[in-house]
Amino acid sequence: MLYWIYTSYFEHIDKFSLFKYITFRALLAFIISLLIVIFVGKPFIKFLRKENVGEGIREDGPTTHFSKKGTPTMGGVLIIGSVVITNVLTGNFFNKFEIMLLIITILFGIIGFLDDYLKLAKKNKDGLAGKKKLLGQFSVAALVMVFVYLLPTVQGKVNYSLVDPFMKNHYFYLGAIVYFIVALFIIVGTSNAVNLTDGLDGLCIGPVIFVVSTLAIISYLTGNVNLSNYLYLNYIPQSGEILVFLCSVLGASLGFLWYNFFPAQIFMGDVGSLSLGGIIGCVSIFLKQELLLPIIGFIFLLEAVSVILQVWSFKTTGKRIFKMAPIHHHFEKLGLAETKVTIRFWIVTVLLCALALIILKIR
């Protein structure tokens, strides 16, 4: 809104020219989003407690988790609400990425909200049926593929390719059909992987902050023709505006961490984790960093693979590979404190995000 007001009425006034700069609006988005969550968070938690919107705890889980029963959940509403409000204020709605990311966020948020609502209000411990949830996620991902097809982020074969993050000017051409299938699974897989990571206080939101920060830096670089050429990144017109959106996500996530770190006052719920994972997956596709995602999002990948391996092993051999899946519970069962598991997962993510940026510089 502020950008539209500036371009419509104040473009000729120098003192308002700050609003045309992506970096200024990104900083503004970060601050606004952070403050919304910080100041709304406490009354929102009180409201959830009053309405008995509390989290259930797995009976086979670590005994240290039993004390968390009844902790308010659906905190993702705070994150998504803050991101939407902030982007209405600071976003450039002449930009295709801004519009698409808002749509994606809202749609994934609806899927997660329905899942949480059925678990809490309807006392359905399974929530939204797995097939229905996947159908919803793949539908949103398919919408993203229509967007990529009609408004390609880059021109030529690269648009339907996986760009090699280790070698400059090198990519793996898949063709439209195969690429779309791969991209669908990247979006849905990331959404569910982030959801699986959300099992300890602060465990999920920490890596989200670091991964989003990394993607925000890359979005600024790919949207700048000089910097992208210098680093041999694919120049993606208009992608710099993704920085503004991701900074709103970053601010909201940091504000949420204020209440979510041990001992958590509120949990994210599927409404938050599915949306944040969907955003990360979609942005990696928009920026042509699909193969960099497994590096910066290694923790999410590890959590998802641990569940897949656990289910596969139990169904085929009757034995479990891990003491409990996802893998963060395995480490708890080994005797590690919850905070130690959380911080170590954060450290791994920070190191891998730094490695990813180094790879882009030295390749």
C-alpha positions as CSV (number, residue, x, y, z in Angstrom):
1,M,0.0,0.0,0.0
2,L,2.8,2.4,0.9
3,Y,4.6,1.7,-2.3
4,W,1.4,2.3,-4.3
5,I,0.6,5.5,-2.4
6,Y,4.2,6.7,-3.1
7,T,4.1,6.0,-6.8
8,S,0.6,7.4,-7.2
9,Y,0.9,10.6,-5.2
10,F,4.4,11.4,-3.8
11,E,6.8,10.2,-6.4
12,H,7.9,13.7,-7.2
13,I,8.7,14.5,-3.6
14,D,12.3,13.7,-2.7
15,K,11.7,13.0,1.0
16,F,9.3,10.1,0.2
17,S,11.8,8.5,-2.3
18,L,12.9,6.0,0.4
19,F,9.7,3.9,-0.4
20,K,11.0,3.1,-3.9
21,Y,14.0,1.3,-2.5
22,I,13.6,-2.5,-1.9
23,T,16.1,-2.4,1.0
24,F,14.2,0.3,2.9
25,R,10.9,-1.5,2.5
26,A,12.5,-4.8,3.5
27,L,13.8,-3.2,6.7
28,L,10.4,-1.7,7.3
29,A,8.7,-5.1,6.7
30,F,11.0,-6.8,9.2
31,I,10.3,-4.2,11.9
32,I,6.5,-4.1,11.4
33,S,6.2,-7.8,11.3
34,L,8.3,-8.3,14.4
35,L,6.4,-5.7,16.4
36,I,3.0,-7.1,15.4
37,V,3.9,-10.6,16.7
38,I,5.7,-9.3,19.8
39,F,2.8,-7.0,20.9
40,V,-0.1,-9.2,19.7
41,G,1.5,-12.4,21.0
42,K,0.8,-12.1,24.7
43,P,-3.0,-11.3,24.4
44,F,-3.3,-14.0,21.7
45,I,-1.8,-16.6,24.0
46,K,-4.2,-15.5,26.7
47,F,-7.1,-15.9,24.3
48,L,-6.0,-19.4,23.3
49,R,-5.7,-20.4,26.9
50,K,-9.1,-19.1,27.7
51,E,-10.5,-21.1,24.7
52,N,-8.6,-24.2,25.8
53,V,-6.8,-24.4,22.4
54,G,-4.1,-26.6,23.8
55,E,-1.7,-29.1,22.3
56,G,-2.0,-32.9,22.8
57,I,1.1,-34.9,23.6
58,R,2.1,-38.3,22.2
59,E,1.8,-40.9,24.9
60,D,4.8,-42.8,23.5
61,G,6.9,-39.6,23.4
62,P,9.7,-38.5,25.8
63,T,8.3,-38.2,29.4
64,T,9.7,-34.7,29.6
65,H,7.0,-33.6,27.1
66,F,4.1,-34.5,29.3
67,S,4.3,-31.2,31.1
68,K,3.6,-29.4,27.8
69,K,0.1,-30.8,27.5
70,G,-2.3,-28.0,27.1
71,T,0.2,-25.4,25.8
72,P,-1.6,-23.2,23.4
73,T,-1.0,-24.0,19.7
74,M,-2.0,-22.5,16.3
75,G,0.6,-19.8,16.9
76,G,1.2,-19.9,13.1
77,V,-1.9,-17.7,12.9
78,L,0.3,-15.0,14.4
79,I,3.1,-15.5,11.9
80,I,0.8,-15.7,8.8
81,G,-1.4,-12.8,9.9
82,S,1.6,-10.6,10.6
83,V,3.2,-11.5,7.2
84,V,-0.1,-10.7,5.3
85,I,-0.7,-7.4,7.1
86,T,3.0,-6.3,6.7
87,N,3.0,-7.1,3.0
88,V,-0.2,-5.2,2.5
89,L,1.6,-2.2,3.9
90,T,5.0,-2.6,2.5
91,G,4.7,-4.8,-0.6
92,N,4.8,-3.8,-4.2
93,F,1.6,-5.2,-5.7
94,F,2.8,-4.5,-9.2
95,N,5.3,-7.3,-8.6
96,K,4.3,-10.9,-9.7
97,F,6.3,-12.6,-7.0
98,E,4.8,-10.5,-4.2
99,I,1.3,-11.4,-5.3
100,M,2.1,-15.1,-5.8
101,L,3.8,-15.5,-2.4
102,L,0.9,-13.9,-0.6
103,I,-1.5,-16.3,-2.3
104,I,0.7,-19.3,-1.5
105,T,1.0,-18.2,2.1
106,I,-2.7,-17.9,2.6
107,L,-3.6,-21.1,0.9
108,F,-1.1,-23.2,2.8
109,G,-2.2,-21.4,5.9
110,I,-5.8,-22.5,5.3
111,I,-4.8,-26.1,4.9
112,G,-2.8,-26.0,8.1
113,F,-5.6,-24.2,9.9
114,L,-8.2,-26.8,8.9
115,D,-5.8,-29.6,10.2
116,D,-5.3,-27.8,13.5
117,Y,-9.0,-27.0,13.8
118,L,-10.1,-30.6,13.4
119,K,-7.6,-31.7,15.9
120,L,-8.5,-29.2,18.6
121,A,-12.1,-28.1,18.1
122,K,-13.5,-31.3,16.7
123,K,-11.2,-33.5,18.9
124,N,-10.1,-35.5,15.9
125,K,-6.5,-36.6,16.8
126,D,-5.6,-37.2,13.2
127,G,-6.8,-33.8,12.0
128,L,-7.3,-33.4,8.3
129,A,-7.1,-36.8,6.5
130,G,-3.6,-37.4,5.0
131,K,-4.9,-37.8,1.5
132,K,-6.9,-34.5,1.7
133,K,-4.0,-32.7,3.2
134,L,-1.7,-33.9,0.4
135,L,-4.4,-33.1,-2.2
136,G,-4.5,-29.5,-0.9
137,Q,-0.7,-29.2,-0.9
138,F,-0.3,-30.5,-4.4
139,S,-3.1,-28.2,-5.6
140,V,-1.3,-25.2,-4.3
141,A,2.0,-26.5,-5.7
142,A,0.2,-27.0,-9.1
143,L,-0.9,-23.3,-9.0
144,V,2.8,-22.4,-8.5
145,M,3.7,-24.4,-11.6
146,V,1.0,-22.6,-13.6
147,F,2.6,-19.4,-12.5
148,V,6.1,-20.6,-13.5
149,Y,4.7,-21.7,-16.9
150,L,2.8,-18.5,-17.7
151,L,5.3,-16.1,-16.1
152,P,8.7,-17.9,-16.3
153,T,11.2,-16.6,-13.8
154,V,14.1,-17.0,-16.3
155,Q,14.0,-17.4,-20.0
156,G,14.9,-20.4,-22.1
157,K,15.8,-23.9,-21.0
158,V,17.0,-22.8,-17.6
159,N,13.4,-22.2,-16.5
160,Y,12.8,-26.0,-16.7
161,S,16.2,-26.9,-15.3
162,L,17.8,-27.6,-12.0
163,V,20.7,-25.1,-11.7
164,D,24.0,-26.6,-10.5
165,P,25.0,-24.6,-7.3
166,F,28.6,-25.9,-7.5
167,M,29.5,-24.9,-11.1
168,K,28.8,-21.6,-12.8
169,N,26.6,-21.5,-15.9
170,H,25.8,-25.2,-15.5
171,Y,22.3,-26.7,-15.2
172,F,20.5,-29.9,-15.7
173,Y,17.7,-29.6,-18.2
174,L,14.7,-31.7,-17.4
175,G,12.0,-30.4,-19.7
176,A,8.7,-28.9,-18.6
177,I,6.8,-32.0,-17.6
178,V,9.6,-33.7,-15.6
179,Y,10.6,-30.3,-14.0
180,F,7.1,-29.6,-12.9
181,I,6.8,-33.0,-11.3
182,V,10.1,-32.5,-9.5
183,A,9.1,-29.0,-8.4
184,L,5.7,-30.2,-7.1
185,F,7.5,-32.6,-4.8
186,I,10.0,-30.0,-3.7
187,I,7.2,-27.7,-2.6
188,V,5.1,-30.4,-0.9
189,G,8.1,-32.2,0.5
190,T,9.5,-29.0,2.1
191,S,6.1,-28.1,3.5
192,N,5.8,-31.4,5.2
193,A,9.5,-31.6,6.2
194,V,9.2,-28.3,8.1
195,N,6.0,-29.6,9.7
196,L,7.8,-32.7,10.9
197,T,10.6,-30.6,12.4
198,D,8.1,-28.7,14.6
199,G,8.5,-31.1,17.6
200,L,10.6,-29.3,20.2
201,D,10.5,-25.8,21.7
202,G,12.1,-23.5,19.1
203,L,13.4,-26.3,17.0
204,C,11.6,-25.5,13.9
205,I,11.5,-21.7,13.9
206,G,15.2,-21.4,14.4
207,P,16.3,-23.1,11.2
208,V,13.4,-21.4,9.4
209,I,14.9,-18.0,10.4
210,F,18.4,-19.0,9.1
211,V,17.1,-20.5,5.9
212,V,14.8,-17.6,5.2
213,S,17.7,-15.2,5.8
214,T,19.8,-17.0,3.3
215,L,17.1,-17.0,0.7
216,A,16.5,-13.3,1.3
217,I,20.2,-12.6,0.6
218,I,20.0,-14.6,-2.6
219,S,16.8,-12.9,-3.7
220,Y,18.5,-9.5,-3.5
221,L,21.5,-10.8,-5.4
222,T,19.4,-12.4,-8.2
223,G,17.3,-9.3,-8.5
224,N,20.3,-7.1,-9.1
225,V,21.7,-7.5,-12.6
226,N,25.2,-6.4,-11.7
227,L,25.5,-8.6,-8.6
228,S,24.0,-11.6,-10.2
229,N,26.3,-11.4,-13.2
230,Y,29.3,-11.0,-10.9
231,L,28.4,-14.1,-8.9
232,Y,27.2,-16.0,-12.0
233,L,23.7,-16.3,-10.7
234,N,20.8,-16.3,-13.0
235,Y,19.4,-12.7,-13.2
236,I,15.7,-12.9,-12.3
237,P,13.9,-9.7,-13.0
238,Q,11.6,-8.5,-10.2
239,S,13.0,-11.1,-7.8
240,G,14.5,-8.5,-5.6
241,E,11.0,-7.8,-4.2
242,I,11.1,-11.3,-2.7
243,L,13.5,-9.7,-0.2
244,V,10.7,-7.6,1.2
245,F,8.4,-10.6,1.6
246,L,11.0,-12.8,3.2
247,C,12.0,-10.0,5.6
248,S,8.4,-9.9,6.8
249,V,8.6,-13.7,7.3
250,L,11.9,-13.2,9.1
251,G,10.5,-10.5,11.4
252,A,7.4,-12.6,12.2
253,S,9.5,-15.7,12.9
254,L,11.8,-13.9,15.2
255,G,8.9,-12.4,17.1
256,F,7.4,-15.9,17.4
257,L,10.6,-17.3,18.7
258,W,10.2,-14.8,21.6
259,Y,7.3,-16.9,22.8
260,N,8.3,-20.3,21.4
261,F,11.7,-20.9,22.8
262,F,12.1,-23.2,25.8
263,P,9.8,-23.3,27.8
264,A,7.4,-22.6,25.0
265,Q,4.4,-20.4,25.8
266,I,2.9,-21.3,22.4
267,F,3.3,-23.8,19.6
268,M,3.3,-23.1,15.9
269,G,0.8,-25.8,14.8
270,D,0.3,-26.9,11.2
271,V,-1.0,-23.5,10.2
272,G,2.5,-22.1,10.7
273,S,4.8,-25.0,9.8
274,L,3.0,-26.0,6.5
275,S,2.9,-22.4,5.4
276,L,6.6,-21.6,6.2
277,G,7.7,-24.8,4.5
278,G,5.6,-24.0,1.5
279,I,7.1,-20.5,1.3
280,I,10.7,-21.9,1.5
281,G,10.0,-24.5,-1.2
282,C,8.4,-22.0,-3.6
283,V,11.1,-19.3,-3.1
284,S,13.8,-21.9,-3.9
285,I,12.0,-22.6,-7.2
286,F,11.5,-18.9,-8.0
287,L,15.2,-18.2,-7.4
288,K,16.4,-21.3,-9.2
289,Q,18.0,-22.7,-6.1
290,E,16.3,-26.0,-6.0
291,L,19.6,-27.9,-5.5
292,L,20.8,-25.5,-2.9
293,L,17.7,-26.1,-0.8
294,P,18.9,-29.5,0.5
295,I,22.0,-27.9,1.9
296,I,20.5,-24.9,3.7
297,G,17.4,-27.0,4.7
298,F,19.4,-30.1,5.6
299,I,17.8,-30.3,9.1
300,F,14.3,-30.4,7.5
301,L,15.5,-33.0,5.0
302,L,17.0,-35.1,7.9
303,E,13.8,-35.0,9.8
304,A,11.7,-36.1,6.8
305,V,14.1,-38.9,5.8
306,S,14.2,-40.2,9.4
307,V,10.4,-40.6,9.4
308,I,10.5,-42.3,5.9
309,L,13.2,-44.7,7.0
310,Q,11.5,-45.5,10.3
311,V,8.2,-46.3,8.6
312,W,9.9,-48.3,5.8
313,S,12.0,-50.4,8.3
314,F,9.1,-51.2,10.6
315,K,6.8,-52.2,7.7
316,T,9.4,-54.4,6.0
317,T,11.4,-55.9,9.0
318,G,9.2,-55.1,12.0
319,K,12.2,-53.3,13.5
320,R,12.8,-49.6,14.1
321,I,16.0,-47.8,13.0
322,F,15.6,-45.0,15.5
323,K,14.3,-45.0,19.1
324,M,11.7,-42.6,17.9
325,A,11.0,-40.5,14.8
326,P,11.4,-37.8,13.8
327,I,15.0,-37.9,14.6
328,H,15.0,-35.1,17.2
329,H,13.0,-37.4,19.5
330,H,15.7,-40.1,18.9
331,F,18.3,-37.8,20.4
332,E,16.0,-37.1,23.3
333,K,15.6,-40.8,23.9
334,L,19.4,-41.1,24.0
335,G,19.4,-38.7,26.9
336,L,20.1,-35.3,25.3
337,A,18.3,-32.4,26.8
338,E,15.7,-30.7,24.6
339,T,17.5,-27.4,24.5
340,K,20.7,-29.1,23.6
341,V,19.1,-30.9,20.6
342,T,17.5,-27.6,19.6
343,I,20.7,-25.5,19.7
344,R,22.8,-28.1,18.0
345,F,20.3,-28.3,15.1
346,W,20.4,-24.5,14.9
347,I,24.2,-24.6,14.8
348,V,24.2,-27.2,12.0
349,T,21.8,-25.0,10.0
350,V,23.8,-21.8,10.5
351,L,27.0,-23.6,9.3
352,L,25.3,-25.1,6.2
353,C,23.6,-21.7,5.3
354,A,27.1,-20.1,5.5
355,L,28.5,-22.9,3.4
356,A,25.8,-22.4,0.8
357,L,26.6,-18.7,0.5
358,I,30.4,-19.5,0.2
359,I,29.6,-22.0,-2.5
360,L,27.8,-19.4,-4.5
361,K,30.8,-17.1,-4.2
362,I,33.7,-19.5,-5.0
363,R,32.2,-21.8,-7.6
